[in-house]
């Protein structure tokens, strides 16, 4: 986690030095921290290790649906 945090901070610095960092993007990111943290807390509260098999089936279904959706069959 510390490694990823340091990479993010370095990336922000590089973006700032190259002139790609915009105040509006930083402000939007700061506003979205609150719902992001709330969703993480809610997800941790809802997660029950006893339902691991159900979570796995749902994850496989989502992966299969996204793979089928990305195929050129429906274009």
N, CA, C and O of each residue as an XYZ file, in Angstrom:
300
protein
N       0.824     -1.189      0.000
C       0.000      0.000      0.000
C       0.871      1.256      0.000
O       0.564      2.235     -0.681
N       1.942      1.218      0.759
C       2.831      2.376      0.808
C       3.478      2.591     -0.564
O       3.625      3.725     -1.018
N       3.859      1.498     -1.211
C       4.449      1.597     -2.546
C       3.476      2.265     -3.516
O       3.866      3.161     -4.264
N       2.212      1.835     -3.510
C       1.227      2.420     -4.415
C       0.968      3.881     -4.088
O       0.791      4.696     -4.994
N       0.945      4.223     -2.804
C       0.759      5.611     -2.406
C       1.918      6.467     -2.909
O       1.702      7.560     -3.434
N       3.151      5.973     -2.748
C       4.310      6.729     -3.223
C       4.302      6.872     -4.742
O       4.675      7.920     -5.269
N       3.880      5.829     -5.445
C       3.769      5.927     -6.906
C       2.734      6.966     -7.309
O       2.959      7.739     -8.241
N       1.613      6.991     -6.621
C       0.579      7.988     -6.914
C       1.080      9.395     -6.653
O       0.849     10.297     -7.457
N       1.763      9.590     -5.536
C       2.283     10.923     -5.231
C       3.326     11.365     -6.255
O       3.350     12.529     -6.655
N       4.191     10.437     -6.680
C       5.177     10.774     -7.705
C       4.497     11.087     -9.037
O       4.928     11.983     -9.763
N       3.432     10.345     -9.358
C       2.714     10.596    -10.602
C       2.052     11.975    -10.576
O       2.050     12.681    -11.584
N       1.497     12.356     -9.441
C       0.900     13.684     -9.316
C       1.969     14.757     -9.514
O       1.729     15.765    -10.179
N       3.146     14.537     -8.935
C       4.241     15.489     -9.118
C       4.677     15.604    -10.568
O       4.909     16.709    -11.057
N       4.790     14.478    -11.264
C       5.177     14.492    -12.671
C       4.107     15.188    -13.506
O       4.431     15.983    -14.389
N       2.847     14.901    -13.238
C       1.766     15.570    -13.970
C       1.808     17.076    -13.744
O       1.598     17.855    -14.674
N       2.080     17.481    -12.513
C       2.173     18.919    -12.204
C       3.348     19.556    -12.934
O       3.207     20.635    -13.508
N       4.508     18.900    -12.917
C       5.687     19.462    -13.577
C       5.504     19.580    -15.088
O       6.043     20.501    -15.701
N       4.758     18.671    -15.692
C       4.530     18.704    -17.134
C       3.340     19.564    -17.527
O       3.060     19.723    -18.715
N       2.633     20.122    -16.545
C       1.519     21.012    -16.839
C       0.217     20.310    -17.164
O      -0.697     20.932    -17.705
N       0.111     19.026    -16.846
C      -1.109     18.280    -17.136
C      -2.107     18.275    -15.984
O      -3.253     17.862    -16.162
N      -1.693     18.723    -14.820
C      -2.558     18.695    -13.646
C      -3.425     19.946    -13.635
O      -2.911     21.065    -13.652
N      -4.735     19.755    -13.608
C      -5.661     20.877    -13.632
C      -6.361     20.999    -12.283
O      -6.629     19.998    -11.618
N      -6.651     22.225    -11.894
C      -7.296     22.478    -10.606
C      -8.681     21.840    -10.565
O      -9.088     21.320     -9.526
N      -9.406     21.875    -11.676
C     -10.755     21.300    -11.695
C     -10.713     19.786    -11.462
O     -11.577     19.239    -10.778
N      -9.721     19.122    -12.022
C      -9.600     17.672    -11.828
C      -9.253     17.352    -10.381
O      -9.783     16.394     -9.818
N      -8.380     18.132     -9.778
C      -8.013     17.908     -8.380
C      -9.211     18.170     -7.470
O      -9.433     17.427     -6.514
N      -9.986     19.220     -7.758
C     -11.173     19.523     -6.959
C     -12.210     18.410     -7.078
O     -12.815     18.018     -6.080
N     -12.416     17.907     -8.278
C     -13.365     16.799     -8.467
C     -12.888     15.560     -7.724
O     -13.690     14.871     -7.092
N     -11.611     15.273     -7.792
C     -11.060     14.138     -7.055
C     -11.241     14.288     -5.556
O     -11.550     13.316     -4.866
N     -11.051     15.495     -5.048
C     -11.237     15.741     -3.615
C     -12.700     15.548     -3.209
O     -12.985     15.043     -2.123
N     -13.621     15.951     -4.082
C     -15.046     15.757     -3.784
C     -15.441     14.285     -3.814
O     -16.315     13.861     -3.057
N     -14.811     13.512     -4.672
C     -15.175     12.104     -4.817
C     -14.539     11.208     -3.767
O     -14.843     10.016     -3.709
N     -13.663     11.759     -2.938
C     -13.054     10.960     -1.870
C     -14.123     10.490     -0.879
O     -14.090      9.346     -0.426
N     -15.065     11.367     -0.546
C     -16.087     11.028      0.458
C     -16.960      9.860      0.011
O     -17.086      8.900      0.771
N     -17.579      9.880     -1.192
C     -18.382      8.712     -1.579
C     -17.540      7.450     -1.779
O     -18.024      6.343     -1.543
N     -16.301      7.602     -2.205
C     -15.416      6.451     -2.372
C     -15.152      5.771     -1.034
O     -15.248      4.548     -0.924
N     -14.820      6.560     -0.022
C     -14.580      5.997      1.301
C     -15.850      5.394      1.892
O     -15.801      4.348      2.539
N     -16.994      6.055      1.671
C     -18.263      5.523      2.169
C     -18.580      4.178      1.514
O     -19.049      3.258      2.185
N     -18.325      4.060      0.205
C     -18.574      2.797     -0.491
C     -17.637      1.704      0.021
O     -18.049      0.550      0.142
N     -16.387      2.050      0.321
C     -15.457      1.063      0.872
C     -15.910      0.572      2.239
O     -15.843     -0.623      2.526
N     -16.366      1.480      3.074
C     -16.841      1.095      4.409
C     -18.085      0.223      4.282
O     -18.202     -0.792      4.969
N     -19.012      0.608      3.413
C     -20.232     -0.173      3.209
C     -19.902     -1.564      2.657
O     -20.474     -2.559      3.101
N     -18.985     -1.633      1.693
C     -18.593     -2.923      1.142
C     -17.944     -3.819      2.185
O     -18.197     -5.024      2.210
N     -17.116     -3.247      3.040
C     -16.512     -4.026      4.120
C     -17.547     -4.506      5.124
O     -17.427     -5.600      5.677
N     -18.557     -3.688      5.355
C     -19.615     -4.065      6.297
C     -20.503     -5.167      5.709
O     -20.956     -6.051      6.436
N     -20.752     -5.118      4.398
C     -21.622     -6.109      3.758
C     -20.919     -7.437      3.488
O     -21.581     -8.469      3.368
N     -19.595     -7.428      3.393
C     -18.860     -8.644      3.049
C     -18.927     -9.646      4.194
O     -18.641     -9.322      5.347
N     -19.312    -10.871      3.846
C     -19.353    -11.964      4.811
C     -18.522    -13.115      4.250
O     -18.861    -13.648      3.194
N     -17.447    -13.512      4.924
C     -16.581    -14.569      4.384
C     -17.305    -15.901      4.158
O     -16.854    -16.708      3.346
N     -18.399    -16.143      4.848
C     -19.126    -17.394      4.670
C     -19.792    -17.514      3.312
O     -20.131    -18.619      2.888
N     -19.986    -16.398      2.623
C     -20.635    -16.399      1.309
C     -19.617    -16.334      0.172
O     -19.922    -15.822     -0.905
N     -18.426    -16.843      0.404
C     -17.354    -16.768     -0.587
C     -17.744    -17.444     -1.898
O     -17.425    -16.933     -2.972
N     -18.418    -18.565     -1.828
C     -18.827    -19.271     -3.043
C     -19.811    -18.421     -3.864
O     -19.707    -18.374     -5.090
N     -20.752    -17.760     -3.207
C     -21.707    -16.890     -3.901
C     -20.981    -15.725     -4.562
O     -21.274    -15.389     -5.710
N     -20.035    -15.102     -3.852
C     -19.273    -13.990     -4.416
C     -18.504    -14.433     -5.653
O     -18.415    -13.698     -6.636
N     -17.950    -15.637     -5.596
C     -17.179    -16.149     -6.726
C     -18.086    -16.371     -7.938
O     -17.702    -16.036     -9.059
N     -19.275    -16.928     -7.735
C     -20.214    -17.162     -8.837
C     -20.636    -15.834     -9.454
O     -20.694    -15.713    -10.678
N     -20.927    -14.851     -8.633
C     -21.319    -13.535     -9.146
C     -20.174    -12.902     -9.923
O     -20.395    -12.308    -10.978
N     -18.949    -13.024     -9.409
C     -17.791    -12.461    -10.106
C     -17.594    -13.139    -11.459
O     -17.315    -12.462    -12.449
N     -17.734    -14.459    -11.519
C     -17.600    -15.158    -12.792
C     -18.689    -14.730    -13.772
O     -18.426    -14.582    -14.965
N     -19.901    -14.533    -13.279
C     -20.986    -14.074    -14.142
C     -20.678    -12.692    -14.712
O     -20.893    -12.454    -15.900
N     -20.181    -11.787    -13.886
C     -19.843    -10.435    -14.351
C     -18.724    -10.493    -15.379
O     -18.771     -9.778    -16.380
N     -17.716    -11.332    -15.150
C     -16.618    -11.476    -16.106
C     -17.129    -12.036    -17.431
O     -16.759    -11.542    -18.496
N     -17.972    -13.057    -17.372
C     -18.511    -13.651    -18.599
C     -19.386    -12.649    -19.356
O     -19.311    -12.558    -20.581
N     -20.209    -11.903    -18.631
C     -21.083    -10.921    -19.282
C     -20.263     -9.814    -19.941
O     -20.595     -9.372    -21.041
N     -19.209     -9.370    -19.291
C     -18.392     -8.318    -19.895
C     -17.620     -8.852    -21.101
O     -17.427     -8.127    -22.077
N     -17.176    -10.112    -21.047
C     -16.490    -10.706    -22.196
C     -17.448    -10.838    -23.389
O     -17.075    -10.532    -24.522
N     -18.658    -11.284    -23.138
C     -19.636    -11.405    -24.219
C     -20.025    -10.039    -24.757
O     -20.225     -9.883    -25.961
N     -20.133     -9.065    -23.894
C     -20.486     -7.719    -24.321
C     -19.387     -7.096    -25.180
O     -19.678     -6.271    -26.046
N     -18.148     -7.474    -24.955
C     -17.033     -6.940    -25.724
C     -16.814     -7.624    -27.056
O     -16.005     -7.164    -27.862
N     -17.510     -8.700    -27.296
C     -17.343     -9.413    -28.563
C     -18.031     -8.648    -29.691
O     -19.022     -7.959    -29.451
N     -17.526     -8.757    -30.903
C     -18.130     -8.021    -32.016
C     -19.428     -8.632    -32.530
O     -19.914     -8.224    -33.585
N     -19.998     -9.590    -31.822
C     -21.242    -10.216    -32.275
C     -22.421     -9.252    -32.232
O     -23.363     -9.378    -33.014
N     -22.365     -8.296    -31.322
C     -23.519     -7.423    -31.099
C     -23.341     -6.055    -31.767
O     -24.092     -5.128    -31.464
N     -22.369     -5.911    -32.663
C     -22.158     -4.622    -33.347
C     -23.051     -4.498    -34.553
O     -23.011     -3.483    -35.248
